[in-house]
Amino acid sequence: MSSSFGSIKEYYGKVLQSSKDLKTNACCLAQKAHPVVRELLSKIPNEVLEKFYGCGFTVPLSINGLHVLDLGSGSGRDAYLAAALVGESGHVTGIDMTDEQLDVANKNIKQYTETLGYQQPNLKFVKGFIETPQDAGIQQNSMDLVISNCVINLSPHKKQVLQQVYNVLKEGGEFYFSDVYCDRRLPPHLFDDPILLGECLSGALYTQDFYRLCRQVGFMDPRIVSQAPITINNKEIENKLGQAKFMSITFRLFKLKDLEDKCEDYGQVAIYKGTYDHSPHFYVLDDHHTFFTGKPALVCGNTASMLQDSVLLRSHFTIIGDRSTHFGLFDCGPAPANSSPSASACGSSCC
């Protein structure tokens, strides 16, 4: 455990000076940012942006007033972005174990606070391990939202990380994050390769094992927001990895006590109010749920709970019906990978 942590600290603290030093595209963004995000990124200090090594966009837009934790925050790009979105009434905490990254994150807080026009900083960074956030002062049931960007794959104790995320979230809270995943279980010896580990490859979980871990700790129904294949573009590294295929996937996991391990049909209907920030016409919950404003959509019990009881979404949806009558399994399945938002819309049965 300590040897892998030391290798990661060395790679992200000393070997990598900017994203230009990466040897693969695993820790690179695979999708285009929302216009609002692009505008906010332009206000973040360049030094923070240059040392960003994430693989997705992990900050929801409508989070005003929330308390957010960024796991493995690095130089702080996502935490800085979240600080702008939560406003002065919200707060963002970043946790990281690498001194060099923390130095960059901390020294730019004052300048960024002034840029945002805030009277006081709503952002702080603490040193610690994502496996034990309580040791860094993060309290249980204290966070509305936890985010993370291409970090969990680096941990040798992934189940412990997921359990700690579940513990620090409030009921109704959400873990919204991107990471690298693999289509198979990789040989354990690859985890000892500092370059493969640092490039977020050898620590990538087999996707089905990830689902198993989620359910073991309490996240009963993981939802995919987006995914994209990773093309490594480095022959030497490709030869080490063989036929393994990698994906960058953005997930959202909800801490809700009534989520079930299957999508069940209770005859419930969801109606989107059109009130989520910057989404007046439709809202995308995941890769197979797009809700159009004012249009009733039949949903499974789990989806109804996410829309009705989660901190981020409960004010934006009306749910008709409850769980008093059960109609069996819900007819559900993800939309095809190349479908458009309209093609994956929930106008009938989909979950």
N, C-alpha and C positions, 0 to 999 in steps of 0.2 A: 504493500500500500504506500509506504513512505517513498519507495524508489520511483513509483509511477508519478507521485506528486512532485518529486524532485525533478523528474524529466519534464513534466509539464511546465513547472516554474521556469526551468532553463529555456525551454522552447519559446514560451510566450513572453518571458522577461528579458531574454538576452539574444536568442537566435533571431527571432522576428522583430524587426524594427518598424515595419509597416506591412500592410497587406500585400505589397509588391514582393515581399520575401517568401510568400507562400509557394510551395512546390506543386500544389494541385489546386483545383477549383472547388474542392469540397467545402472549404470555409469561405465561400463567396456567395453573394446574393444571387438567387436563381429567378427572381421575379421583380417586376417593376413596382416601384412604390406608388402609393396613392398620392395624388397631387398635394393634399394637405401635408402628408408626411414629407414630401420633397421640399415644400416650403419651410417646414420646421427644421429639417436637416440643414438648411442653408444658414441657420442661426447658431448651429453648434460649432464650437471652436475646431479648427482644422486638425489640431493635434489629436483631439479625441476621435475624429473621423478616420484619421490615417491609421490608427492602431485598432480598428474594428475588424473582427474576424468571424462575423456571424454568417449564417446561411439562409436567413429569412427575415421577414418583418413580423415582429412578435408583440407589437403594442397596439391594442384595439383603440379606435378613435374616440369612443364615447366613454371616457373614464374620469370625468370631472369630479373632484372631491374624494377620489378613492385613495386607499393606502396600497402601495405597490412595492413588491420585492423583486429585484433583478438578481437571479442566481448566476454567479460567474460573470459579473458585470464588466470585467475587463477595464478598458479605458473609459467606459461609461456611456457609449453612444445611445443605447436603448434606454438607459436610465435618464439621460438628458432629454431624450424625446418624450418619455413618459412624464417628466417633470413639467414640460410645457402643456401636456394634455390634461393632467390632473388639476392644474391651476393652483392658485395660492392656498386654497382650502384643502388640497390633497397633499400627499407626501410620498416620496420615493426613496427607498433604501437599496443600495447596491452592495453585494457581498462578493469578495474575490480574495484569493490567497496569494496573488502575485504582487509584490511590492512595486515593481516598475509600472504596472498597469494602474494600481491604486494611486500612485503619485500623479500620473497624468489626469486621472478622474478628479482627484481632490483639488488640484491646483487651479482648475478651470471653473470651479463652482461660482466663485465670486463674480467673475466676468459674465458668466451665463445668467446669473440672477439679475444682474443689471440689464442685460440684453432683453430679458423677458419683462422687465419693469416691475419685478416683485420687490416688496419691502424686505422680506427675509428669505433666505434659501429654503426651498422645500425638498431639498435633495441632499443625501449624505451617503458616504461609502464607508464600509467597515471591512476589516480584514478577518477572514474566516474561511471555513470549508463548507461547501454546499451540502456535505453529508451531515454536518452538525451545526446548523445555523443558530441553534439555541446558545451555543458557546459564544457567539458574537452578539448576543443580546436580542435576538429575534424571538419574540414571544409566540406561544401557540395561540391559534384562533385570533390572530392580529391583522391578517392581510386580506384585502378584498381580491387582489389579483397578484399572481406570481408569474413572472416572465423569465425566459431563458433563451439563449441563442447559440446553438451549436456547442453546448457545454457538457450536458449529461453524458455524452459518449466518452468524455475524458475520464469519468469517474470509474474506479474499480468496484464501486458499491452502489450500483444504480437503483436497486430496490430501496436502499436506505435513503437515497436522495428523494425518490418519489414519496416514501413514507413521511419524510420531513416536510415536503411540500404540502401534503395532505394535512399534516398536523398544524402548520402555521396558517393555513387558510381558514377564514371564517366559514361557517355553514352558508352555502350559496356562493362561495368564492370560486375562482377559476384559475387554472394553470394554463397559460397560453404561450406556446413555445415552439421553436424550430430545432430540429436536430438531424443528424445523419443516421440512416438505417440501412440494413443490408438484407439481401434476399436469402441469406443462409447464416448459420452459426460459423463464425470464423475460428480458425485454430488459435488456442490460447497463447501460443508463443509469439504471435504477431503483436500482442499487446505490449510486449517488451521492446519492440522496435520504436525508438523515440521519434523518428520521422513519421511513421505510420500513425502513431498515437497522436502526435502533435498536429497532424493534418486531418484529424477527426475521422480516421478510417478504421484503424484496428480496434477501436473501442465501440464501433457501431453495433447496436443491437440488431439481431434478427427480429423483424417486425412482429412476428407472432409471439416471440418471447416478451417483447415490450407489452403487448396486450395482456399477457398472462400476469406480468408484474403489476400493471395498473390495477387489475381486478383484485389482486392479493392485498393491496394497500387500501382499497376503497374507491378507486376511480373506476366505476363499473361500466361506463360506456364511452370510451375514448372516441373523439370525432376528428376526422381529418379535415383541415381547412384547405390545404393545397399541398401538392407534391410535384417534384421535378427530378428527373434523372441526373446523376452526377457523372460527368465525363472527366476522368482523372487527367488525361492528357500528359502523362508522364510514364514512358515505357518501363523504366526501372521499377517504379512503384507498381504499375500494372502487373508486371511479372511476379512480384511478391504476392499479389492478391489473387492470382489465378482467374477463375471464372466468376468470382463474386461480383454482384451488381449492387450499386449504392443509390440511395434516394435521399434527397432533402425533403423532409416532411414537416409541415406545421400542424400541430395538434392542439386541441383544446380539451381539457379535462375538468369536469365540474365536481365540486364537493357538495353532493346532494344526497341526503340520507335515503330517499325513496327511489333512487335509480336502480333498475334491475339489470341482470346480465343478458337479457333478451329484450327485443322490442315487442311490447305487448299492446294489444288493441283494446282501448276503453271507449272508443267512439268520440274521442276529444277533438276539438277543432281549435286552431290557432288563427288569430287575425293580427297582422302587423299594423301598427298605428302610423308608421312613417315618421317616427320621432327620433330614431337613432341618428346621431350626428353625421351629417354628410351622406345620408342614405334615405332621401325622402321618398323614393319610388319603390325600392325593394331592399331587402336585407338578406345577406348570405350567412347562414348559420354554419354550414360546413359544405363539403363537396357534393352533397346530395339534398340540400335543403335551401331553396331560395324562396323567400316569402315576399309576395307583392302587396303593397299597401292596400288595405281594405278588402283583400281577397281571402275568404275563408279557406283553410287548408286542413285536411284531416291529418292528424299526427299521432305517433305512438305515445305511450305514457312517459317514456324517458324524455322525448323532445318537449312534450308539454311541461314537464318539470323544469327543464332547462330554461324555457322561455318564461315561465311563470314565477320561478323561485330563485333564479340566479341573480346575483348582485348587479351584473352588467345589463341584463335583459328584461328584468321583471316589470319595469315601467314602460316598456315599448310594445308589449303584446297583451292582447286579451285572449284568455283561454276559456272556451265554452265546454262544460262537462267536467266530470271528476272520474274517480276510479271505482265507483260503486258497482258498475256493471262491466264484466270482462267478456270480450268477444274472441279470445284466442290470440295467437301470434299475429303481429302486425306484418303485412306484406311490405317488405322493405328491401332496400339494396342501394348501394351507391350509384351515382350517375356514371356513364362512360367517361373515361379520362379526358376525351376531347370534346365534351359537351359544353355548350354555352350556358350562361346563367338561366336563360329562358328555357333551355332544354331540360334543365334539372329542377325546374320549379315545382314546388309542392302545391299542385292544384288538386291532387288526389292522394293516393296512398304512396308515401315514400318516407323512408326513415334511414 
